[in-house]
Amino acid sequence: MPSLAESFRRLWQPRRSLFWLIIALQLLSSVIVLFMQATDPPMGLRLVLSVVALTDSLLAWWLTVRLWRESAPATNP
């Protein structure tokens, strides 16, 4: 079982563009949610922003799993 440090090392890869894309998507989701809480937009705009924020979060999650799998240590059969 990998240690916590090894697990963190597999995700913290600032030299890869995929890592920065994940960070940007998570920040975008956070900004959308903060905007919705601060301004209380009309229901139609709230629905659209909610769908965008959820889609953005799911995409970031998928990319995180991809980064995790790509950086997995090689196993010998």
C-alpha positions as CSV (number, residue, x, y, z in Angstrom):
1,M,0.0,0.0,0.0
2,P,1.5,3.4,-1.0
3,S,2.3,5.9,1.6
4,L,0.5,9.2,1.9
5,A,3.6,11.0,0.6
6,E,3.8,8.7,-2.4
7,S,0.1,9.3,-3.1
8,F,0.5,13.0,-2.9
9,R,3.6,12.9,-5.2
10,R,1.5,11.1,-7.8
11,L,-0.9,14.0,-7.9
12,W,1.4,17.0,-7.4
13,Q,3.1,17.3,-10.8
14,P,3.5,21.0,-11.6
15,R,5.6,20.3,-14.7
16,R,2.6,18.7,-16.4
17,S,0.0,20.8,-18.1
18,L,-2.7,18.4,-17.1
19,F,-2.0,19.3,-13.4
20,W,-2.6,23.0,-14.1
21,L,-5.7,22.3,-16.1
22,I,-7.2,20.5,-13.1
23,I,-6.3,23.4,-10.9
24,A,-7.9,25.9,-13.3
25,L,-11.1,23.9,-13.5
26,Q,-11.4,23.6,-9.8
27,L,-10.8,27.3,-9.4
28,L,-13.4,28.0,-12.1
29,S,-16.0,25.9,-10.2
30,S,-15.2,27.7,-7.0
31,V,-15.6,31.1,-8.6
32,I,-18.9,30.1,-10.1
33,V,-20.3,28.9,-6.8
34,L,-19.0,32.0,-5.0
35,F,-20.6,34.3,-7.6
36,M,-23.9,32.4,-7.2
37,Q,-23.8,32.8,-3.4
38,A,-22.8,36.5,-3.5
39,T,-25.3,37.7,-6.1
40,D,-28.3,35.4,-5.9
41,P,-28.9,35.3,-9.7
42,P,-32.3,34.6,-11.3
43,M,-33.4,31.0,-11.4
44,G,-32.6,30.5,-15.1
45,L,-29.1,31.8,-14.7
46,R,-28.7,29.9,-11.5
47,L,-29.6,26.6,-13.3
48,V,-27.2,27.3,-16.1
49,L,-24.3,28.2,-13.7
50,S,-25.1,25.1,-11.6
51,V,-24.8,22.8,-14.6
52,V,-21.6,24.5,-15.7
53,A,-20.1,24.2,-12.2
54,L,-21.1,20.5,-11.9
55,T,-19.8,19.7,-15.4
56,D,-16.6,21.5,-14.6
57,S,-16.1,19.6,-11.4
58,L,-16.8,16.3,-13.0
59,L,-14.3,17.1,-15.8
60,A,-11.7,18.0,-13.2
61,W,-12.4,14.8,-11.3
62,W,-12.0,12.7,-14.5
63,L,-8.7,14.5,-15.3
64,T,-7.4,13.9,-11.7
65,V,-8.1,10.1,-12.1
66,R,-6.3,10.2,-15.4
67,L,-3.3,11.9,-13.9
68,W,-3.3,9.4,-11.0
69,R,-3.4,6.4,-13.4
70,E,-0.7,7.8,-15.8
71,S,1.7,8.3,-12.9
72,A,1.2,4.9,-11.4
73,P,4.4,3.0,-10.7
74,A,5.1,0.1,-13.1
75,T,4.3,-3.3,-11.7
76,N,6.1,-6.5,-12.7
77,P,3.9,-9.4,-13.5
